[in-house]
Amino acid sequence: MDRLTPKQLGDAGESHTIRILEDRGYEAIKLEVNAPTYDIRASKNGHEFFISVKVARDKQHVRLGSRRSVLGLEKGNFIFAFMPAEKGGEITALHPDQYRLLILPAEMAREEALSIHDPYWDEKNKAKNGFSVMVKGYGSHHKEMWPQWLEYADAWHLLP
């Protein structure tokens, strides 16, 4: 099997997210291509929320996207971040043995990610809007935050 392109891997992540939500009794639909910030609208028992899907092929990091997109992460919504299950592993298909799912509250992810991103680029005198916002399981700027983000593994209880 050929390696999935980043777009194919992202599309597979969105389709997989819909399946696992439906398996848990949620209604879920994929939003239009290039919808701002979120990829999926989900609902259950009259509660609607949005999900931004992120898939990291082989690194322990969450690439949240542009700063503008991150600013759109709002309370009551979520990020589903699929991480390789183990260090040195790789996601080639969205099979549960290959990944660990972080279910991150969107507002928390926004605040914490920007608390690292903005000062980092300000210190370098570079435009913080010109770089993708990330939280990493490696690197000195993220070493305290990453273990806290890992506590959101399979945090299904946070969803309405």
C-alpha positions in Angstrom: 0.0 0.0 0.0 1.3 3.5 -0.9 1.8 6.0 1.9 -1.1 8.4 2.2 -0.4 12.0 1.3 -1.0 14.5 4.2 -4.3 15.4 2.6 -5.4 11.8 2.3 -4.3 11.2 5.9 -6.3 14.2 7.1 -9.4 13.1 5.1 -9.0 9.6 6.6 -8.9 11.2 10.0 -12.1 13.1 9.4 -13.9 10.0 8.1 -12.6 7.9 11.0 -13.8 10.6 13.5 -17.3 10.5 12.1 -17.3 6.7 12.4 -16.2 6.6 16.0 -18.6 9.4 16.9 -21.5 7.5 15.3 -20.4 4.3 17.1 -21.0 6.3 20.4 -24.4 7.5 19.4 -23.5 11.0 18.0 -24.7 12.4 14.7 -21.8 13.8 12.8 -21.3 15.4 9.4 -18.2 16.7 7.6 -18.2 20.4 7.0 -17.4 22.0 3.7 -13.8 21.8 2.5 -12.0 24.9 3.8 -14.6 25.6 6.5 -12.8 27.9 9.0 -11.3 26.1 12.0 -13.5 23.1 12.3 -14.0 19.9 10.2 -17.0 18.2 11.7 -20.3 19.2 13.3 -21.6 16.7 15.8 -24.6 16.5 18.0 -26.3 14.3 20.6 -29.4 14.8 22.8 -29.8 18.3 21.5 -26.2 19.4 22.2 -24.3 20.5 19.1 -20.5 21.1 18.9 -17.7 21.3 16.4 -14.5 19.3 16.1 -11.2 20.1 14.4 -9.4 16.9 13.4 -5.6 16.6 13.5 -3.5 13.6 12.5 0.2 13.4 13.3 1.7 10.7 11.0 4.9 9.9 13.0 5.6 12.7 15.5 4.2 13.4 19.0 2.8 16.9 18.2 -0.5 18.6 17.5 -0.2 21.1 14.5 -3.2 23.3 15.2 -2.8 25.4 12.0 -2.6 29.1 11.4 -2.8 31.5 14.3 -6.0 32.9 12.7 -7.5 29.4 12.7 -6.4 28.8 16.3 -8.1 32.1 17.4 -11.4 30.5 16.1 -11.2 27.7 18.6 -14.1 28.3 21.0 -15.5 27.0 24.3 -17.8 24.0 23.9 -15.9 22.6 20.9 -13.1 20.1 20.6 -9.9 19.0 18.8 -9.5 15.3 18.0 -5.8 14.8 17.7 -4.7 11.4 16.5 -1.1 10.7 17.7 1.1 7.7 16.9 0.5 5.1 19.6 4.2 4.8 20.4 7.4 6.7 20.0 8.8 5.9 16.6 5.5 4.5 15.4 3.6 5.7 12.4 0.0 6.1 11.5 -0.5 4.5 8.1 -4.2 3.8 8.5 -6.6 5.0 11.2 -6.5 1.7 13.1 -6.9 1.9 16.9 -3.6 -0.1 17.4 -1.7 2.7 15.6 -3.0 5.8 17.4 -3.8 7.4 20.7 -6.7 9.9 20.5 -6.4 13.1 22.4 -9.8 14.8 22.9 -8.8 18.4 23.7 -11.3 21.2 24.7 -10.9 23.8 22.0 -10.7 26.8 24.3 -8.0 25.2 26.5 -6.0 24.2 23.4 -6.2 27.8 22.0 -5.1 29.4 25.2 -2.3 27.0 26.0 -0.9 26.7 22.5 -0.8 30.5 22.0 0.9 30.9 25.4 3.8 29.1 23.9 3.6 30.2 20.3 3.3 34.0 20.7 6.2 34.6 23.1 8.4 32.2 21.1 8.0 34.2 17.9 8.0 37.5 19.7 11.4 36.6 21.2 12.8 35.9 17.7 11.3 39.2 16.4 9.3 37.3 13.8 5.7 37.7 12.8 3.7 35.2 14.9 1.0 35.0 12.3 3.5 33.6 9.8 4.0 30.3 11.5 1.8 27.3 12.2 0.8 26.9 15.9 2.0 23.6 17.4 2.3 21.8 20.7 5.0 19.2 20.7 6.0 16.2 22.8 9.6 17.3 22.2 11.4 20.6 22.4 12.1 22.8 25.4 9.2 25.1 25.0 6.6 22.4 25.3 8.1 20.0 27.8 5.8 21.1 30.7 2.6 21.3 28.6 2.8 18.0 26.6 2.3 15.6 29.6 -0.8 17.6 30.5 -2.2 17.3 27.0 -1.6 13.5 27.1 -4.0 13.4 30.0 -6.8 14.0 27.5 -6.2 10.6 25.8 -9.7 9.1 25.2 -11.4 11.9 27.1 -14.8 11.0 25.8 -16.4 12.0 29.1 -15.8 15.7 28.1 -18.2 15.5 25.1 -21.8 16.5 25.7 
